């Protein structure tokens, strides 16, 4: 097991991966509370710092890049600071950002968290402000995205669809990508927050427990409901594999062969922050599949990757070296 996982890590470097989906800017406004306002019974925050961090599909791009993949980002940003900053951050990680199309009619999807805390206090989130246009993509932008995908997809070793429900992945784009990956035998994985049952014909599905429960219409409360949900998604989508992440209970992989594999977490005692861990799982999984790994080995490698990033604050990434180290320590 250890040897096969280490071999996969060697092979994932320089794999060409396309990530298509909802590009999100996670913005953190940092400061400390100075006093209560005279204008209203509200706290005044003395602003000290503003950071933009890749979120949504952009976090999958970021994770793929830090794992040494050649990653092509495909999605929509606005003509704004958040979009420009995301493109800059991803380009600095050697991601290809020509597929990030600027739509003047909509802002970059932005989740701004106002964080407060002093030297002797715990830093905490005061409020979150979301900015997003809810309407469907402009037809011209949709066609431009499809044209970019068409021009580059043949050169890919793997494709990710990262669908956070913000309309980047239109029905036309979804069908085209699934069909093309199937025809060209390119591994393709989807992580969809609200819409997974629309992805008929996709090869690999990634869901967390609550997303899977919503998809099948009943709560996952025990082993029986977990097995039922996984098999239902697998069969209804005619997928090859379904991976359900289950927080402290690890992951469960369902394969079309009928094999079900439970994978326990690698570091239950050291969980710090689970934000964005699902994106790490997806990035690692597609790189491993692109490198020729089995579904089980790909899932096990992604489990190690998730175990690394949950020990880091916020939306985090990992590297091939950290993966090697974590696997080595686990099998000591």
N, C-alpha and C positions, 0 to 999 in steps of 0.2 A: 504493500500500500504506500509506504513512505517513498520508495523509489519511483513508483509510477507517478505520484504527485509532483515530485521534484523534476522528473523528466518533462511533465507538462509545462511547468514554469519556464523551463529552458525554451520550449517551443512556442510559447505565447508571444514572445518578443517579436515585434515587427509584423504581426498579423494585421491585415487591413480590416477595420471594423467601421461600419456605418451606423450611426445612432440618429434615429429619426424621432422627433417628438416635441413635447412642450418645454421650451427653453425658459427656465425660471431664474430670476435673480433673487437670492436671499440677501437682504440688506440688513446690516446690524448697526443701529445708531447707539453708540455707547456714551455714557455720562454718569454723573453722580447727582443725587438729589441734594439741592441746596436749601430750599425752603418751600413754604406753601405760598401760592400766588395770592395777591390782594384782589385780583380780578374775579376769581372763582375758587371754590375749595378744591384746588388741584395742586399737585406737586410740580415744582419747577426743576427741570433737569438741565444741568450745565453740560452742554454737548462737548465731548472730547474727541470722538473718533467716529468715522463712518466706513464700514467695510462692505464690499460686495463679494458674495460667495456663490459659486455655481450651485443651482438647485434644479430639481426635476431632471429632464433629459440632459441638461448641462452638467449635472453631477455625474451622470453615467459617462458622459464624454470625459470629464475630469478624471474619474476613476480608471477608465480605459487607458488614458494617456499616462497616468502615473504607473500603471502596470506594464508599460512599454509597448502598448499597441499603437499602430498607426490609425488614428481615429478621425473620421469624417463627421463633423457635426452638421445636422440638417434640421432646420426649424426656422422660426420667425422671431425677430426682435423689433423693437421700436426705434425710432430716431431719437434716442434719449441716452442719458448718462449710463443708466443701468445696462442697456444693450451694448453700448460701446465698451464698457468695463468688462462685461462677460466675454465679449469677443477678444479683448486684449488678454485677459487671464488665460483663456483656453489656447490662444495662439502662443502664449509664452510657455505653455506645456507641450508645444509642438503639435497641437490638434489642427486639422484643416478646417478653417472657418468660412470658406467661400460659400458653403451651403447654409450659412446663417443669413437669411434674406431679411432686408429691412422693409417693414411695412409702415409707411407714414401714417396710416389710418388707425393704428392700434399701438398702445404702449407695450414695452417689454413687460411680461408677467413678473410682477414684483411683490415680494412678501417682506415688508419692513418690520423688523422687531426692534422695539425700543427697550434697551437694556440699561438697568441702573444698578449701581453698587459702589460702595467706597472701599477703602483699604481694609477696614475692619468689619465689613458686611458682605453677605453673600450676594453675588451678582445675579439678578433675576430679571425676567421679562415683565415689562409693565403693560405693554399693549402690542398687538400686531396689526399692521395696516396692509391690506391686500389691494393691489391695483391690477386690473385685468379687464379686457374687453370680452364680453360673453358671446358676441355674435360670431357666426361662422366665418371662416376665412374668405377673403376676396377671391373670386374665381381666378383672376390673373396671378395672384400670389400662389394659389394652389397649383396652377399649371407650371409655374416657375420651379416650385419645389419638386414636382414630378419630373420635370426636365433635368434637374440636377441629379436626382436619384437615377434616372434612366442613363445618364452620361457616365455614372461612376459605379453602378451596382455590380457590373460584371467583374470588376477588379477586386471585389470584397471577398474576404474569407468568412465573414459573419455579419449579421445585421441585427440591430436592436430596435424595437418599437417601444418607446417610453411614453405612454399615454396617460397624462394626468387629468384628462377631461377638459382641456382648454382649446380643443378644436383644431390643433395642428394636424393631427392624424385624421384626415377626412375619410369617408367611406371609400372614395376612389383611390386615394393613396394607400389605404390599408389593403384593399383587394389587389392592387398592382404589386405591392411589395411581397405579399404572401405568395401570389402566383409566380412572380419572377424568381423568388428564392427557391420555391419548389421546383420550377423548371430547370434552374441552373445548379441545383443541389447545394445551395448556400445555407448553412445553419442560420436559423432566424428565431429569435426569442421575443416575446411580448411581455411587458409589465404594464397592465392597464388597471387604473384605480376603480373605474366605474363601469367599464364597457366590455369586459373580457369575453362575454358570450357572443360578441359580434365577430370574434377572430377565428372563424371557422377555417380549418386547413393549415393553421399555424403549426410550426414544428414543436416549439417549446413554450410553455406558459409558466410565468412566475407570479405567484400571488402570496399575500400574507393571509393569515387565518381569517381576519375580519372581511377582507375583500372576497375570499373564496366563499365564505358564508353568505355574503350578500348576493354573490353570483348564483348560488344554488337555491337561495331562498329559505335557508334554515340555519340555526346556530350550530357551530361546531363545539360540542361540549364534552365529547369523549372520543375514544378510538373508533367506535362504530360510525359516528357522524363524520369524523375526519376521513375515514376510508371511503365512505359513500360520496362525500363532496369531491375528493380527488378523482375518483373514478368517473363521476358524473361529468366533470369538466373535461377530462381526457376523452371520453366517448363523444360528448356533444360537439366538441371542437375537432374531433378526428386528429388529435395531436399525437406526437410521438412521446412526449414527456410533460409532466406537470410537477412543478416544484412549489410546495407550500411552506413558507417560512413561519415558524411558530414561536418566536421570541425565545423565552428561557427554555422551551421544550425542543429547540433545535429546528430541524427541517424534515419534511417527508417528501420523498420523490416517488412519483407514480410513473410507470413506463407502460407503453402499449403492449408489451409482452406479458403484462400482468404482474410484473415484479414491483413490490412496494418496499422502499428502503427508508428506515428511520435513521436520521443522522443527529446525534446529540450535540449540544453546543460544546465548544472547546474550552470556554473559560467562564463558567457560570458565576464565579466569585468576583470577577473584575469588570462587570458591565458598568459603563459610565454614562454613555449617551447613545441611544439607538437611532438618532436622526440620520437619515440617508443610508442606513445599512443595506436596505433593499436595493438601492442603486449599485452599491459595491458588489452585491451578490450577482446582479444581472451582468455587470461588466466582466466579472471574473468568469462567470458561466459561459458567456459567448466567446471569450478569448480561449477558454479551454476547449470548447467545441470546435472552434476554428483551428485549433492545434491538433485536432483528431482525437480528443479524449472521449471516453464513453460518457453517457449521461450521469452515471453514478460518480465517476471520478471528477467530472466537472462540478457536480453538486458538492462533493466533499471539499474540493479546493475552494469553492465559493463560501463554504461554511467557515473555513479557516480565515478567509479574507474578512468576513463579517465579524468574526471573533477579534480581529485586530482593530477594526474601525470603531467598534462600540466602546473601546477603551479610550478613545480620543473624543474631545468635546466637539459638538456641532457636526456639520456635514464634513466627514473626513474621507481620506483616501489611504490606500496602502501601496506598497511597492513589491516587486519580485523578491528583493532581499528580505523584507519583513516576513513575507510568506514562507520563504525557506527557513527562516529562523523559527517561526511559529510551529512549522511542521516538525523540524528537528527536535524542538523542546517537547512536543507532544508525544513523540515516539521514543523518547529517551528511556 
